[in-house]
Amino acid sequence: MEREPLTIAQLIRDEGRRLALRIVAGSDGLKNIIREEELHRSGLALTGFTALFPEGRIQLLGNTEMLYLRQLNASDRRETLERLFSFKLPCVIATAGNRVFSLLRELADTHKIPLLATPIVTTKFAAQISSYLSLRFAPSDNIHGTMVDVYGTGLLIIGRAGIGKSEVALDLVERGHRLVADDVVTLTRRTPEILIGTGPELLHHLIEIRGVGVINVREMFGVRAVRLQKRVETVVELVEWSGSENYERLGLEEQTCEYLGVNIPLVRLPIFPGKNITVICEAIALNLHLKVYGFDAARALSRKLAGRLRNKNRIQNYLRDDDE
């Protein structure tokens, strides 16, 4: 899913207060775009080594960089900073409350590169802004589906349009579970193994029931019935029952599906009139909890059957040649 580019102005609007950022100079460059989520400490570039210089990253000037610049004579300092500002930088941030040279302000204004300052120490600032950038640059996609938090398990319910995803979600909410999103679910990959599901802001807390219309779950059931986001832990695919289809009976063969490069457990659930899908969804969530705690009902049954067969074979072998 295409996202709008992240500008310095947007960064300040989103995180300026939390990161205690203030604009020192270069305000003409607030539309500059941050192209990478990683940060860059400019120390090596200040010494003259600029091979593979990552100019699309935010540049940090911490205590070490500022001390180095202060120790240079005026002419070397200008040459060093002009070399840094010759790159197309999104912005430069002076951390740890360091005093900003007038030369830094001058070059920031000249090159239209925002110069920001914060009193937060460099390591702490880097950790705080990195959490924001990693989320802002995380891969995401919109899919057609419904997501519900069932007993703390994020169930993503998918299936063809009109098959009953929203009705199942409404029934789960009525039974005390929490709606995350209906119709459109935005998936964001937070880590290589974690997908977070949420809904578009415009559709938060809304469910569309065919023949009834739009229902506001928060207003109808209270704030306990909704949440803004949840980790996707199991995908439940609703499919029409077919007598010719071989459905999983024991659960030994675990199926998965992939979204944004993350494999998620998949349960293909055949439906027909009268089948209680809501209770089955609750069972799916509880069964996942048991697996997390080390108990797998299907594998336990398989081990039990295997043990019975081994025991039966031992008895038969023992008695085979016994003529008493």
Summary of the structure (lengths in Angstrom):
residues: 324
radius of gyration: 29.0
end to end distance: 77.5
largest distance: 109.2
contacts: 934
relative contact order: 0.10
helix: 37%
strand: 27%
